[in-house]
Amino acid sequence: MVTSDTRAIHREKVERCLSTTGMSIKEWCRLNGVPASTMRFWMSEFRREEPELFGASSARMLFDRMAQTGVETLLESEVFRRPRWLF
C-alpha cells in the first residue's frame, strides 16, 4: 500500500519534471536519479485521477480527435510529432 507521504513525494517529482522545459522526461529522470518506469507509472496515475491538472493521455486525445476529424486529416497534421512524455 502506498502511503500519502510516498504519493506526495512522487507527485512533486512529476510536477517538477513536467515544468522543466527544454529537456525530455527521459533526460530529466536520468539527471534526477528517477527510474523512467517509475515516472511513467506515477504520471499515468496522476493523469487518471486528475486529468484537469496533469492532462489527459495522448492516446485519449488522439482517439477523440480521430473521431472528430477523421483519420486522413490527422495523418496530414502535426499531431503525430512525438509528445514530450513519450520516450
Buried (B, 14 or more C-beta within 10 A) or exposed (E): EEEEEEEEEBBEBBEEBBEBEEEBBBEBBEEEEBEBEEBBEBBEBBBEEEEEEBBEBBEEEBEEBBEEEEEEEBEEEEBEEEEBBEE
